[in-house]
Amino acid sequence: MKLAAAAKQLIEQSGLNTKVFAEKAGLPYTTLRSMLDRGFGRSAVENVIKVCKALGITVEELEAIANGEAYEHETIAAHHDGEEWSEEELDEIEAFKKFVRSKRSEN
């Protein structure tokens, strides 16, 4: 249940509601809801990976968060000189920025 609780918290911190996050992760809403309510223990590995990818973390990082351990997230700089961003991409960037800011206030 720890993994599901950690994932639920991270989803809330991302600023996306569960339905929108499920779409982003490529999961049916009912599947995500079940995973968050019942835990990740009986979930398909592929679905857990989809949740983690949509959160921008690895399964190992989710496990560390769930166990209250510090984790080192590798950062990759992204430059967009001359690139055009879609509305969806800009929304994801803003959600990620909000998530990072929320982590800052917890420390």
C-alpha positions in Angstrom: 0.0 0.0 0.0 3.0 2.3 0.5 3.7 2.5 -3.2 0.1 3.4 -4.0 0.0 6.1 -1.3 3.3 7.6 -2.5 2.0 7.6 -6.1 -1.3 9.2 -5.1 0.6 11.9 -3.3 2.9 12.6 -6.3 -0.1 12.7 -8.6 -1.8 15.2 -6.3 1.4 17.3 -6.2 1.6 17.2 -10.0 -1.5 19.4 -10.1 -3.4 16.9 -12.3 -6.6 15.2 -11.3 -6.7 11.4 -11.4 -8.6 11.2 -14.6 -6.2 13.5 -16.5 -3.2 11.7 -15.0 -4.6 8.4 -16.1 -4.9 9.7 -19.7 -1.3 11.0 -19.5 -0.1 7.6 -18.2 -2.0 5.7 -21.0 -4.2 3.9 -18.5 -7.9 3.5 -18.2 -9.2 5.7 -15.3 -10.7 2.7 -13.6 -7.4 0.8 -13.6 -5.5 3.7 -12.1 -8.3 4.2 -9.5 -8.0 0.5 -8.5 -4.3 0.7 -8.3 -4.4 3.7 -6.0 -7.2 2.3 -3.8 -6.1 -1.3 -3.5 -2.3 -0.9 -3.8 0.2 -1.8 -6.4 0.8 -5.4 -5.2 -1.5 -7.1 -7.7 -1.1 -4.5 -10.5 0.5 -5.5 -13.8 4.1 -4.5 -13.8 3.5 -2.6 -17.1 0.9 -0.4 -15.4 3.2 0.4 -12.5 5.9 1.4 -15.0 3.4 3.6 -16.9 2.5 5.4 -13.6 6.1 6.0 -12.8 7.0 7.2 -16.3 4.1 9.6 -16.2 5.4 10.9 -12.9 8.9 11.3 -14.4 10.5 8.8 -11.9 11.7 5.2 -11.9 10.0 2.4 -10.0 13.1 2.5 -7.7 12.5 6.1 -6.9 8.9 5.5 -6.2 9.9 2.8 -3.8 12.4 5.1 -2.1 9.8 7.8 -1.7 7.3 5.2 -0.3 9.9 4.1 2.3 10.7 7.7 3.3 14.2 7.4 1.9 16.1 10.1 0.1 16.7 9.5 -3.5 18.8 11.2 -6.1 16.9 12.0 -9.3 19.0 12.4 -12.3 18.3 15.7 -14.1 18.7 16.2 -17.8 18.8 19.8 -19.1 16.3 20.4 -21.9 16.9 23.3 -24.3 14.3 24.4 -26.7 15.9 26.9 -28.9 13.6 27.4 -31.8 11.3 24.6 -30.8 7.6 24.9 -30.8 5.7 23.5 -27.8 2.1 22.2 -28.0 -0.5 23.2 -25.4 -0.3 19.7 -24.0 3.5 19.9 -23.6 3.3 23.3 -22.0 0.7 22.0 -19.6 3.0 19.1 -18.7 5.9 21.5 -18.2 3.8 23.7 -15.9 2.6 20.6 -13.9 6.2 19.4 -13.5 7.3 22.9 -12.3 4.5 22.9 -9.8 5.6 19.5 -8.6 9.2 20.6 -8.2 8.2 23.7 -6.3 6.1 21.6 -3.9 9.0 19.4 -3.1 11.1 22.5 -2.3 8.6 23.7 0.3 8.6 20.2 2.0 12.3 20.5 2.8 
